[in-house]
């Protein structure tokens, strides 16, 4: 046992709980028996894990076996809501009784068990998506157990502590003043499920590498959103993350400009405010997203990115990985288009996006003219600004036809510069041309 998440071990635990409560823990259930007013349960983990623990309560349980994944997925929610939320309901009732007025709050009975199936189902779908993307897990069960804290979730091996508010619907959260951080509440099951890979199957070496866990989980949730809820929700997700990275806090600081993601929680000071979450979660996730978009191919889709991520899991399985480890694996899968320095390395990208604080600004100027045969000639000019002289980036141009986005191509810009105007003949006239339509680059865009 250790205070730091650095050493893995196997565990055998014997836990006692009052007989009317349900115990759930890390590892595999190894039997239970009744001893007077207590239920004694035993749990074992044959696979070495970083941390072991438990949760117990007056739980209702939902469980399903996914034979294709060889996984059992469980969900546990308390049958009653915590006392503080019970107090809210009583206050509303007292207000309406004493004033004769309607509080205009529609909380109803306010229970969390009715959404437990949704949380379990989303975790099951997420496990399927992430297994295909990252490779299989070394575990054969995952339990999602509710905890009374509204805002906090955490993933342990085979046991996810789910925030209470994740089991409220959007209307209830808004009426309880919990409407902010929509990405967290809406997709926390996918985020925490991904930590079975990022944090447990592959750990992080030091505070400088924690973004390999939290940033990768932020990215994973977005990947889940795109697969399950579609393009619009996916883009909404990344726009919320971009806002978190770029918005100024009470100290007037933008998280992306305070320090690189490898600074970790050292970024939080009295002068900078609380910026770390936006740095290692949001920007860390954006870093992975940008790599995915650079590796994306119109014919093979995410095949190259998927191969790289699975290689990273295999290379660092049951180890605590560093940022340098991830960079080495990435460089094994480098495409010629990404080799902007011509040396087979991604130093330029990690210097700018992992260690750096620059936020580039882009502007697309374009015009369209009729061409022969009913075609359209598109003239484009792209400008990069707000960067150092050696800052370089690949920036995709998209066209919108009949509500669908199609990538026209990618241009490379270096320093504060404007590319010479170029033109291309299109089979028909698009509605518009735009840059980074899939939030491909963490940037500001003129006339976005």
Secondary structure, 3 states (H helix, E strand, C coil): CCCCCCCCEEEEEEEEEECCCEEEECCEEEEEEEECCEEEEEEEEEEEECCCCEEEECEEEEEEEECCCCEEEEEEEECCCCHHHHHHHHHHHHHHHHHCCCCCCCCCCCCCHHHHHHHHHHHHHHHHHHHHHHCCCCCCEEEEEECCCCCCCEEECCEEEECHHHHCCHHHHHHCCCCCCHHHHHHHHHHHHHCCCECCCEEECCHHHCHHHHHHHHHHHHHHHHHHHCHHHHHHHHHHHHHHHHCECCCCCEHHHHCCHHHHHHHCECCCECCHHHHHHHHHHHHHHHHHHHHCECCCECHHHHHHHHHHHHHCCCEEECHHHHHHHHHHCCCHHHCCCCCCCCHHHHHHHHCCCCCCEEEEEEEEEECHHHCEEEEEEEEEECCCCCCEEEEEEEEEECCEEEEEEEEEEECCEECCCEEEEECCCCCEEEECCCCCCCCEECCC
